[in-house]
Amino acid sequence: MGICLGGNTYKQRLDVGDMSENKSNNKGLGAEQAAGLQVGLDLGEDRYRFLVEQSGDMITTHAPGDWAYTAVNPAITLVAGYHPEEVMGKPALDYFHPDDAEAMQQKLMPAIHRHGIRTFRYRHRHKDGGYQWVESTHRSIRDSLTGELKEVIAVTRDITPQVEAEMTSKRLAEVVEVSSDLIIFCDAQYRVTYMNGSALQGFGLQALVDGGSLQGDSLRALLGVESFQKIRTLACRVAQSRGGWRGHLPLPSPRFAERYMELQEVLLHAPRGYSSKEAGRGDYYTLIMRDLTEHKRAEQKLQQHQAEIAHAARLMTMGEMATGLAHEINQPLATTLNYARGAIRQIDSGKLTELAKLQPVLGNIVRQAQRAADIVKRLRSLVKKTPYQRIRMALNPVCEEVVSFLKHELANQGVEVELTLAAEQPVLEADRVQLEQVLINLLRNALDAYAGVDRPKKWVRIATELKAKSVELKVTDGGAGVSAELLPSLFEPYVSSKKAGLGMGLSISRTIVEAHGGKISVTSDGKSFTTFRVQLPRVG
């Protein structure tokens, strides 16, 4: 298909006088097209026609009045889907998006009349009915003698991919700007080049929110030496070798006051033509931080609330165990009293006259008094309202102490405890009092499993085991078991298999275990055994 000329050739429509006007503005057509049109004046008509026909850009001419197509090259089929004959004689504005057609009439046409050349982006209707983004450079062709506008020549190209990419970039920029994360751009020398609104507010740079400058500000000045060194040595160095870094790096800084800021991601952007592994002076970084202050405050309130609930549960448990605890304390006190009274009687009767014979009696009194003191100390530690305190501790001694603490209750119900403890001491980080509370809840739950059950032998097995990344504690009883219907909801508040139970012990135990980064589960056949399994992160 040749150029549709409508009676005249391009060569006939252009002469040296026409093209000499605004020659300095030829760059508006694009270097290739402007050069092509200029050189075309000196070429033969056939050769010039060949160049226009082979162009990938749509080249058209238009009548000054209604901008009707007066000539169209074959590229219109590639660009817009039409054949040249389909648009010849029709106003170009008919193919514009209505909003763009209005702008064309109000701004572009008058500008072309005044200045001779203009470039315009607009949406052009494709033959398939949709719109595509194009860019046209329009140039006026005037009579060399009278200056009368004879025609307008346009070079048009499809820029839809470019516009879509720009729109995507714009949307991404808007997302970055309104993000609640603190986002900072900096170069290889750690000079800050951009901070989004959240970062400006987080760093207290209100003046910059209203359009100030970041020129010359460094990451060190913003964050302080300690946080800057952390970012540079721990995060950016990893990003240089891997292209990025992710983690949770607390950033203390005087600018943050009481707020809790955390670096969570660093992205490395290598200069164009270099890979992310080719670190150099042209690299720059994107730092993504998060203000976790409200999260931390909520976490602290939750921990405080959980501690209060756990404390209330311990008081309730101690109330339920009052009789047994009274016996536990009364036993060493009665023994101490008997030793003291016996010694007094022997002294009064004259049988005990040497101090050396009194020493074993006094030793027994001291041991029994110490035993009573230890019981009271354990009681106080359990019922005392203390803040959440994690310490490095061994699990086996906790199991032994809890069994000793409940031995009177165990003996009264005729239950024997089998301790199967790991040979290698399981060590973890935990709040000792809360961990004791979990074990007391599980052990007393095991005792309650024997209520109304006739067994020749009643037993509870406590076992500890070291896993690859965890410490496991298992409490198993041979009681009545838990029904399959109740198992899924056993750790929910107010759910209990006991008639008089409040259903809070296991719920509180789960809360404590999960607060320590662990998990608790239960298995049962519903008639002869129940096993509670607690898994906690191990240390070392």
C-alpha positions as CSV (number, residue, x, y, z in Angstrom):
1,M,0.0,0.0,0.0
2,G,1.5,3.3,-1.0
3,I,1.0,6.7,0.5
4,C,-2.5,8.0,0.1
5,L,-1.8,11.5,-1.2
6,G,-5.3,12.9,-2.1
7,G,-4.1,14.3,-5.4
8,N,-0.7,15.8,-4.4
9,T,2.6,14.3,-3.3
10,Y,4.5,15.3,-0.2
11,K,7.2,16.7,-2.5
12,Q,4.6,19.0,-4.1
13,R,3.3,20.1,-0.7
14,L,6.8,21.1,0.6
15,D,9.3,23.5,-0.7
16,V,12.5,24.9,0.7
17,G,10.7,28.0,1.8
18,D,8.2,26.0,3.8
19,M,10.8,24.0,5.6
20,S,13.1,26.8,6.3
21,E,10.6,28.3,8.7
22,N,11.3,27.3,12.3
23,K,14.3,25.2,11.1
24,S,15.8,25.5,14.6
25,N,12.7,23.7,15.9
26,N,13.2,20.6,13.8
27,K,14.1,18.7,17.0
28,G,10.3,18.8,17.9
29,L,9.7,16.1,15.2
30,G,12.3,13.8,16.6
31,A,15.8,13.7,15.3
32,E,15.2,10.9,12.8
33,Q,11.9,12.3,11.4
34,A,13.1,16.0,11.3
35,A,16.3,15.0,9.5
36,G,14.2,12.8,7.1
37,L,11.9,15.6,6.2
38,Q,14.7,18.1,5.7
39,V,16.8,15.7,3.6
40,G,13.7,14.8,1.6
41,L,13.7,18.2,0.0
42,D,16.9,17.4,-1.8
43,L,15.9,13.8,-2.8
44,G,14.0,12.6,-5.7
45,E,10.3,12.2,-5.3
46,D,10.4,8.4,-5.5
47,R,13.2,8.1,-3.0
48,Y,11.4,10.5,-0.6
49,R,8.2,8.5,-1.0
50,F,10.1,5.3,-0.2
51,L,11.5,6.8,3.1
52,V,8.0,7.9,4.2
53,E,6.4,4.6,3.3
54,Q,9.0,2.6,5.2
55,S,8.8,4.8,8.4
56,G,7.5,3.0,11.5
57,D,5.9,6.3,12.6
58,M,2.6,7.5,11.3
59,I,3.2,10.5,9.0
60,T,0.1,12.5,8.1
61,T,-0.9,15.9,6.7
62,H,-4.0,17.9,7.7
63,A,-6.1,20.7,6.3
64,P,-5.9,23.8,8.5
65,G,-9.6,24.2,9.1
66,D,-11.1,21.0,10.4
67,W,-7.7,19.1,10.5
68,A,-9.0,16.6,8.0
69,Y,-6.5,14.0,6.8
70,T,-5.0,15.0,3.4
71,A,-2.2,12.4,3.3
72,V,-1.4,9.3,5.3
73,N,1.5,6.8,5.1
74,P,1.1,3.0,5.6
75,A,2.3,3.1,9.2
76,I,-1.2,4.1,10.3
77,T,-2.2,0.4,9.9
78,L,0.6,-0.6,12.4
79,V,-0.1,2.2,14.8
80,A,-3.9,2.4,14.8
81,G,-5.2,-0.5,12.7
82,Y,-6.7,1.7,9.9
83,H,-5.9,1.6,6.2
84,P,-5.1,5.0,4.8
85,E,-8.3,5.1,2.7
86,E,-10.4,4.7,5.8
87,V,-9.3,8.0,7.3
88,M,-8.7,10.2,4.3
89,G,-10.7,13.4,4.3
90,K,-12.0,12.8,7.8
91,P,-11.2,15.2,10.7
92,A,-8.4,13.9,12.9
93,L,-10.3,15.1,16.0
94,D,-12.9,12.3,15.3
95,Y,-10.3,9.8,16.4
96,F,-9.2,11.6,19.6
97,H,-10.5,10.8,23.0
98,P,-13.2,13.4,23.8
99,D,-11.3,15.0,26.6
100,D,-8.1,15.2,24.5
101,A,-10.0,16.6,21.5
102,E,-11.2,19.5,23.6
103,A,-7.6,20.2,24.8
104,M,-6.4,19.9,21.2
105,Q,-8.8,22.6,20.0
106,Q,-8.3,24.9,23.0
107,K,-4.5,24.7,23.4
108,L,-2.6,22.8,20.7
109,M,-4.2,24.2,17.5
110,P,-3.7,27.9,18.6
111,A,-0.1,27.1,19.7
112,I,0.7,25.5,16.3
113,H,-0.8,28.6,14.5
114,R,1.4,30.9,16.7
115,H,4.6,29.0,17.0
116,G,4.7,26.5,14.1
117,I,5.6,23.4,16.0
118,R,4.3,21.6,19.1
119,T,4.4,18.0,20.6
120,F,1.3,16.6,22.1
121,R,0.4,13.4,24.0
122,Y,-3.2,12.2,23.7
123,R,-5.4,9.1,23.4
124,H,-6.1,8.0,19.9
125,R,-9.0,5.6,19.0
126,H,-7.7,2.3,17.6
127,K,-9.7,0.5,14.9
128,D,-10.6,-2.2,17.5
129,G,-12.5,0.4,19.5
130,G,-10.1,0.9,22.3
131,Y,-7.8,3.9,23.0
132,Q,-4.1,4.0,22.9
133,W,-1.6,6.6,24.0
134,V,0.3,8.3,21.1
135,E,2.6,11.2,20.8
136,S,2.4,13.6,17.8
137,T,4.7,16.3,16.7
138,H,2.8,18.8,14.6
139,R,4.5,21.4,12.4
140,S,2.8,24.1,10.4
141,I,3.5,24.4,6.6
142,R,3.1,28.0,5.4
143,D,3.3,29.8,2.1
144,S,6.8,31.2,1.8
145,L,5.5,34.4,0.3
146,T,2.3,35.2,2.1
147,G,2.9,33.2,5.3
148,E,-0.6,31.7,5.0
149,L,-1.0,28.4,6.8
150,K,-1.4,25.8,4.0
151,E,-1.2,22.5,5.9
152,V,-0.1,20.8,9.1
153,I,2.2,17.8,9.0
154,A,2.3,15.3,12.0
155,V,4.6,12.5,13.0
156,T,2.8,10.2,15.4
157,R,4.1,7.2,17.3
158,D,2.5,4.7,19.8
159,I,3.8,5.4,23.3
160,T,1.2,3.2,25.2
161,P,3.9,1.0,26.9
162,Q,5.8,4.1,27.9
163,V,2.8,5.8,29.4
164,E,1.7,2.7,31.2
165,A,5.2,2.4,32.7
166,E,5.0,6.0,33.8
167,M,1.6,5.5,35.3
168,T,2.9,2.4,37.2
169,S,5.8,4.4,38.4
170,K,3.5,7.2,39.5
171,R,1.3,4.8,41.4
172,L,4.3,3.2,43.1
173,A,5.5,6.7,44.0
174,E,2.1,7.5,45.5
175,V,2.1,4.2,47.4
176,V,5.6,5.0,48.8
177,E,4.6,8.5,49.8
178,V,1.5,7.5,51.7
179,S,2.9,4.3,53.2
180,S,2.9,4.1,57.0
181,D,6.4,2.6,56.7
182,L,9.4,5.0,57.0
183,I,11.1,4.9,53.6
184,I,14.5,6.5,53.0
185,F,16.6,6.7,49.9
186,C,20.3,7.3,50.2
187,D,23.4,7.0,48.0
188,A,26.6,5.0,48.4
189,Q,28.0,7.7,50.8
190,Y,24.8,7.4,52.9
191,R,23.6,10.9,51.9
192,V,19.8,11.0,52.2
193,T,18.1,11.9,48.9
194,Y,14.5,11.2,49.8
195,M,12.2,10.5,52.8
196,N,8.5,9.8,52.5
197,G,6.0,11.6,54.7
198,S,6.0,9.0,57.4
199,A,9.8,9.1,57.6
200,L,9.8,12.9,57.8
201,Q,7.2,12.8,60.6
202,G,8.9,9.9,62.4
203,F,12.2,11.8,62.5
204,G,10.5,15.0,63.6
205,L,11.4,16.9,60.4
206,Q,8.2,18.9,60.1
207,A,9.9,21.7,58.2
208,L,10.7,19.2,55.4
209,V,7.1,18.0,55.3
210,D,6.2,21.5,53.9
211,G,8.8,21.3,51.2
212,G,12.2,21.7,52.8
213,S,15.4,20.2,51.4
214,L,17.4,17.1,52.4
215,Q,20.5,18.3,50.6
216,G,23.6,17.3,52.5
217,D,21.8,15.4,55.3
218,S,23.5,12.1,56.1
219,L,22.1,8.9,57.6
220,R,24.5,9.3,60.5
221,A,23.1,12.7,61.4
222,L,19.5,11.4,61.2
223,L,20.0,8.2,63.2
224,G,23.0,8.8,65.4
225,V,26.3,6.9,65.4
226,E,25.1,3.7,67.0
227,S,22.1,3.1,64.7
228,F,24.1,4.2,61.6
229,Q,26.9,1.7,62.4
230,K,24.3,-1.1,62.8
231,I,22.8,-0.3,59.4
232,R,26.0,0.1,57.6
233,T,27.8,-3.0,59.0
234,L,24.9,-5.4,59.5
235,A,22.4,-4.5,56.8
236,C,24.0,-2.6,53.9
237,R,27.0,-5.0,53.7
238,V,24.7,-8.0,53.3
239,A,22.6,-6.0,50.7
240,Q,25.8,-5.4,48.7
241,S,26.5,-9.1,48.4
242,R,23.0,-10.4,48.1
243,G,21.1,-7.5,46.6
244,G,19.0,-6.9,49.7
245,W,18.6,-7.5,53.4
246,R,15.6,-8.4,55.6
247,G,15.4,-8.6,59.3
248,H,14.4,-6.9,62.5
249,L,17.0,-4.3,63.6
250,P,16.1,-2.0,66.5
251,L,17.2,1.6,65.9
252,P,17.7,3.6,69.1
253,S,18.0,7.3,68.3
254,P,17.6,10.6,70.3
255,R,15.3,11.7,67.5
256,F,12.8,9.0,68.3
257,A,12.5,9.8,72.0
258,E,10.3,7.1,73.5
259,R,9.3,5.6,70.1
260,Y,10.4,2.2,69.0
261,M,11.8,2.1,65.4
262,E,12.9,-1.0,63.6
263,L,14.7,-1.4,60.3
264,Q,13.1,-4.3,58.4
265,E,14.5,-4.1,54.9
266,V,17.3,-2.7,52.8
267,L,17.3,-2.8,49.0
268,L,20.4,-2.3,46.9
269,H,20.0,-0.4,43.6
270,A,23.0,-0.8,41.3
271,P,23.7,1.8,38.6
272,R,22.3,1.0,35.1
273,G,24.5,-1.6,33.4
274,Y,25.7,-3.2,36.6
275,S,24.4,-6.1,38.5
276,S,23.4,-5.9,42.2
277,K,26.5,-7.9,43.0
278,E,28.8,-5.3,41.4
279,A,28.9,-2.9,44.3
280,G,30.4,0.5,43.5
281,R,30.3,4.2,44.1
282,G,27.1,4.5,42.1
283,D,25.0,2.2,44.3
284,Y,22.2,3.6,46.3
285,Y,19.9,2.1,48.9
286,T,16.3,2.0,49.9
287,L,15.8,1.7,53.7
288,I,12.4,0.5,54.9
289,M,11.7,1.1,58.6
290,R,8.6,0.6,60.8
291,D,7.3,2.5,63.8
292,L,6.4,-0.3,66.2
293,T,5.7,1.9,69.2
294,E,1.9,1.3,69.3
295,H,2.5,-2.4,68.7
296,K,5.0,-2.5,71.5
297,R,2.6,-0.6,73.8
298,A,-0.2,-2.9,73.0
299,E,2.0,-5.9,73.5
300,Q,3.1,-4.5,76.9
301,K,-0.6,-3.9,77.9
302,L,-1.5,-7.5,76.8
303,Q,1.4,-8.9,78.8
304,Q,0.3,-6.9,81.8
305,H,-3.3,-8.1,81.4
306,Q,-2.1,-11.7,81.0
307,A,0.1,-11.4,84.1
308,E,-2.9,-10.1,86.1
309,I,-5.1,-13.0,84.9
310,A,-2.3,-15.5,85.7
311,H,-1.9,-13.9,89.1
312,A,-5.6,-14.2,89.8
313,A,-5.5,-17.9,88.7
314,R,-2.6,-18.6,91.0
315,L,-4.5,-17.1,93.9
316,M,-7.5,-19.2,93.0
317,T,-5.3,-22.3,92.8
318,M,-3.7,-21.6,96.2
319,G,-7.2,-21.3,97.6
320,E,-8.1,-24.7,96.2
321,M,-5.0,-26.1,97.7
322,A,-5.4,-24.5,101.1
323,T,-5.9,-27.7,103.0
324,G,-2.9,-29.4,101.5
325,L,-0.7,-26.3,101.9
326,A,-1.7,-26.0,105.6
327,H,-0.6,-29.6,106.1
328,E,2.7,-29.0,104.3
329,I,3.5,-26.1,106.6
330,N,2.1,-27.7,109.7
331,Q,4.2,-30.9,109.3
332,P,7.7,-29.2,109.7
333,L,6.3,-26.9,112.4
334,A,4.9,-29.8,114.4
335,T,8.2,-31.7,114.0
336,T,10.1,-28.6,115.1
337,L,7.8,-28.2,118.2
338,N,8.3,-31.9,119.1
339,Y,12.1,-31.7,118.9
340,A,12.1,-28.5,121.0
341,R,9.7,-29.9,123.7
342,G,11.6,-33.2,123.9
343,A,14.9,-31.3,124.4
344,I,13.3,-29.2,127.2
345,R,12.0,-32.3,129.0
346,Q,15.3,-33.9,128.8
347,I,17.0,-30.8,130.2
348,D,14.4,-30.6,133.0
349,S,14.8,-34.2,134.0
350,G,18.6,-33.9,134.0
351,K,19.1,-36.4,131.3
352,L,20.5,-33.8,128.9
353,T,23.4,-32.1,130.6
354,E,26.1,-31.9,127.9
355,L,25.9,-29.3,125.1
356,A,27.3,-31.8,122.6
357,K,24.2,-34.0,123.0
358,L,22.0,-31.0,122.4
359,Q,23.6,-30.2,119.0
360,P,21.8,-33.0,116.9
361,V,18.4,-31.8,118.4
362,L,19.1,-28.2,117.3
363,G,20.2,-29.4,113.9
364,N,16.9,-31.2,113.4
365,I,15.0,-28.1,114.5
366,V,17.0,-26.0,112.0
367,R,16.2,-28.4,109.1
368,Q,12.5,-28.5,109.8
369,A,12.4,-24.7,110.2
370,Q,14.2,-24.4,106.9
371,R,11.7,-26.8,105.3
372,A,8.8,-24.7,106.5
373,A,10.5,-21.5,105.3
374,D,11.1,-23.0,101.8
375,I,7.4,-23.9,101.6
376,V,6.4,-20.4,102.5
377,K,9.0,-19.0,100.0
378,R,7.5,-21.1,97.2
379,L,4.0,-20.0,98.2
380,R,5.0,-16.3,98.2
381,S,6.7,-16.6,94.8
382,L,3.6,-18.2,93.3
383,V,1.0,-15.8,94.8
384,K,3.2,-12.6,94.5
385,K,2.3,-10.3,91.6
386,T,5.6,-9.9,89.8
387,P,6.5,-8.4,86.4
388,Y,7.2,-10.8,83.5
389,Q,10.8,-11.8,83.9
390,R,12.6,-14.1,81.5
391,I,15.7,-15.8,82.8
392,R,17.9,-18.6,81.6
393,M,16.8,-21.7,83.5
394,A,16.8,-25.5,83.6
395,L,13.5,-27.3,83.2
396,N,14.2,-30.5,85.2
397,P,14.5,-28.8,88.6
398,V,11.2,-27.0,88.0
399,C,9.5,-30.4,87.5
400,E,11.1,-31.8,90.7
401,E,10.1,-28.7,92.8
402,V,6.5,-28.7,91.6
403,V,6.1,-32.4,92.4
404,S,7.6,-31.7,95.8
405,F,5.2,-28.8,96.3
406,L,2.1,-30.9,95.5
407,K,3.3,-34.1,97.2
408,H,0.7,-33.9,100.0
409,E,-2.2,-33.5,97.5
410,L,-0.7,-36.4,95.4
411,A,-0.5,-38.6,98.5
412,N,-4.0,-37.8,99.6
413,Q,-5.4,-39.0,96.3
414,G,-3.1,-42.0,96.1
415,V,-1.4,-40.9,92.9
416,E,2.2,-41.8,92.2
417,V,4.4,-39.5,90.0
418,E,6.9,-40.9,87.6
419,L,9.6,-38.5,86.6
420,T,11.3,-39.3,83.3
421,L,13.7,-36.4,82.9
422,A,16.2,-35.9,80.1
423,A,19.7,-36.9,80.9
424,E,21.0,-33.7,79.2
425,Q,19.6,-30.8,81.1
426,P,17.0,-28.9,79.0
427,V,17.7,-25.2,79.2
428,L,15.4,-22.4,78.1
429,E,14.6,-18.8,78.6
430,A,11.4,-18.4,80.6
431,D,9.6,-16.7,83.5
432,R,10.1,-19.4,86.2
433,V,7.0,-18.5,88.2
434,Q,4.7,-18.7,85.1
435,L,6.3,-22.0,84.0
436,E,5.7,-23.4,87.4
437,Q,2.1,-22.3,87.2
438,V,1.7,-24.1,83.9
439,L,3.1,-27.3,85.4
440,I,0.9,-27.0,88.5
441,N,-2.2,-26.5,86.3
442,L,-1.3,-29.6,84.2
443,L,-0.5,-31.8,87.2
444,R,-3.6,-30.8,89.1
445,N,-5.6,-31.4,85.9
446,A,-4.1,-34.9,85.8
447,L,-5.2,-35.5,89.4
448,D,-8.7,-34.4,88.6
449,A,-8.8,-36.9,85.8
450,Y,-9.0,-39.7,88.4
451,A,-12.1,-38.2,90.0
452,G,-14.8,-40.9,90.0
453,V,-12.5,-43.4,88.3
454,D,-11.7,-46.7,89.9
455,R,-8.2,-47.7,89.1
456,P,-6.0,-50.2,90.9
457,K,-3.1,-47.9,90.3
458,K,-3.2,-44.2,89.8
459,W,-0.2,-42.6,88.2
460,V,1.0,-39.4,86.5
461,R,4.1,-39.4,84.3
462,I,6.1,-36.2,83.8
463,A,8.8,-36.4,81.1
464,T,11.2,-33.9,79.5
465,E,13.0,-34.3,76.2
466,L,15.5,-32.3,74.1
467,K,14.6,-31.8,70.5
468,A,16.6,-30.1,67.7
469,K,15.2,-26.7,68.4
470,S,12.9,-27.1,71.3
471,V,12.4,-28.5,74.8
472,E,9.4,-30.8,75.3
473,L,7.5,-31.3,78.5
474,K,4.8,-34.1,78.6
475,V,2.3,-34.7,81.4
476,T,0.4,-38.0,81.0
477,D,-2.2,-39.5,83.3
478,G,-4.2,-42.8,83.2
479,G,-7.5,-41.2,84.2
480,A,-10.9,-41.0,82.4
481,G,-9.5,-39.2,79.3
482,V,-11.1,-36.3,77.4
483,S,-13.9,-36.8,75.0
484,A,-13.3,-36.2,71.2
485,E,-16.0,-33.5,71.2
486,L,-14.3,-31.5,73.9
487,L,-10.7,-31.9,72.7
488,P,-10.7,-29.1,70.1
489,S,-12.0,-26.5,72.5
490,L,-10.2,-27.6,75.7
491,F,-7.9,-24.6,75.8
492,E,-10.7,-22.1,75.3
493,P,-11.7,-19.9,78.3
494,Y,-14.5,-21.4,80.4
495,V,-14.3,-24.8,78.8
496,S,-13.8,-27.6,81.4
497,S,-14.2,-31.4,81.6
498,K,-14.8,-31.0,85.4
499,K,-18.3,-30.3,86.7
500,A,-17.0,-27.7,89.2
501,G,-14.2,-26.4,87.0
502,L,-14.1,-22.7,85.8
503,G,-12.3,-23.6,82.6
504,M,-9.5,-21.0,83.1
505,G,-6.4,-23.1,84.0
506,L,-5.7,-24.6,80.6
507,S,-6.6,-21.3,78.8
508,I,-4.1,-19.4,81.0
509,S,-1.5,-22.2,80.5
510,R,-1.8,-21.8,76.7
511,T,-1.5,-18.0,77.0
512,I,1.7,-18.4,79.1
513,V,3.2,-21.0,76.7
514,E,2.5,-18.9,73.6
515,A,3.9,-15.8,75.2
516,H,7.1,-17.8,75.6
517,G,7.1,-18.6,71.8
518,G,5.9,-22.2,72.3
519,K,2.8,-24.2,71.8
520,I,0.7,-26.6,73.9
521,S,-1.4,-29.5,72.6
522,V,-3.4,-32.4,74.0
523,T,-4.1,-36.0,72.9
524,S,-6.5,-38.5,74.6
525,D,-8.3,-41.7,73.8
526,G,-11.3,-40.5,75.8
527,K,-11.3,-43.4,78.3
528,S,-7.9,-44.3,79.6
529,F,-5.2,-41.7,79.1
530,T,-4.6,-38.0,78.4
531,T,-1.2,-36.4,77.4
532,F,-0.5,-32.7,77.5
533,R,2.6,-31.7,75.4
534,V,4.3,-28.4,75.9
535,Q,7.0,-27.3,73.4
536,L,9.3,-24.3,74.2
537,P,12.3,-22.9,72.3
538,R,15.5,-24.3,73.6
539,V,18.7,-22.3,74.4
540,G,21.9,-23.5,72.8
